[in-house]
């Protein structure tokens, strides 16, 4: 009986060691992922606080020259809240706005030529005039508040068509670039067959793994039965 008990205890230790390590590794991986997510959420909340406080102050003191805002993540991964105005603001307002940030580098104040609303209004004007012209087509328009332009995607893109649009809507307000017509790609028969085969292989692999797992535990059960028989 003692021999059987020792074997059962030994099996318990082996089985335990077989499953504790993957669980621990999985838990550590999840902990790192959770920590990263919490940092991102915390940083996002900090930006929200800065933006809310800044917007309230701007509405009370600087609404007539406020051009818009965005979070710039080019220079810093955590982001910088950029506040834009069409005129230079007084030092007292600058200090007040910068005071909403926990660190000076979390906020930046820029002077721009046009407000976001002016850019949106120009975009509406372009859209209302239509997208088909004699020599080209407009495929899309979009407001770029970072560069202070309305981006216009056309095809074909050449100097004559660019000049036409700049003369019509103002060179300082638009940026004409090459545009492509949106298309929906249909899945070819070969693509469909390959995807079907990959799915079938995955199902077969899963079934084989499940079969091997059942065989493994069945062998363990048979060994235990042999010890106590």
Residue pairs with C-beta under 8 A, 6 or more apart in sequence:
4 227
4 228
7 227
8 224
8 227
11 220
11 224
15 220
43 78
43 79
46 102
46 106
47 71
47 79
47 81
47 106
49 100
50 81
50 100
50 101
50 106
50 107
51 69
51 81
53 100
54 69
54 81
54 83
54 97
54 100
54 107
55 69
57 93
57 96
57 97
57 100
58 66
58 83
58 97
61 93
61 96
62 85
62 89
62 93
65 85
65 86
65 87
65 89
66 83
66 84
66 85
66 115
67 84
67 85
67 86
67 112
67 114
67 115
67 116
67 145
68 84
68 115
68 116
68 145
69 81
69 82
69 83
69 84
70 82
70 145
70 146
71 79
71 80
71 81
71 82
72 79
72 80
72 81
72 82
72 108
72 146
73 79
73 80
76 105
78 106
80 105
80 106
80 107
80 108
81 101
81 106
81 107
81 108
82 107
82 108
82 109
82 110
83 97
83 107
83 108
83 109
83 110
84 109
84 110
84 111
84 112
84 116
84 145
85 109
85 110
85 111
85 112
86 111
86 112
86 113
86 114
86 115
87 111
88 111
89 97
89 109
94 109
97 107
97 109
98 104
98 107
98 109
100 107
101 107
112 148
113 148
113 172
114 148
114 173
116 143
116 145
119 143
119 144
119 145
119 148
119 149
119 150
119 173
120 143
122 150
122 169
122 170
122 173
122 174
123 141
123 142
123 143
123 150
125 169
126 138
126 141
126 150
126 152
126 169
126 174
127 141
130 138
131 137
131 138
131 139
132 138
133 161
133 164
135 156
135 160
135 161
135 164
136 154
136 155
136 156
136 157
136 161
137 154
137 155
137 179
137 181
138 152
138 153
138 154
138 179
139 153
139 154
139 155
139 179
139 180
139 181
139 182
140 151
140 152
140 153
140 179
141 150
141 151
141 152
141 153
142 150
142 151
143 150
143 151
144 150
144 151
144 175
147 175
149 173
149 174
149 175
150 169
150 173
150 174
150 175
151 174
151 175
151 177
152 165
152 174
152 175
152 176
152 177
152 179
153 177
153 178
153 179
153 180
154 161
154 165
154 176
154 177
154 178
154 179
155 178
155 179
155 180
155 181
157 176
157 177
157 178
157 179
161 176
162 176
165 174
165 176
166 174
166 176
187 195
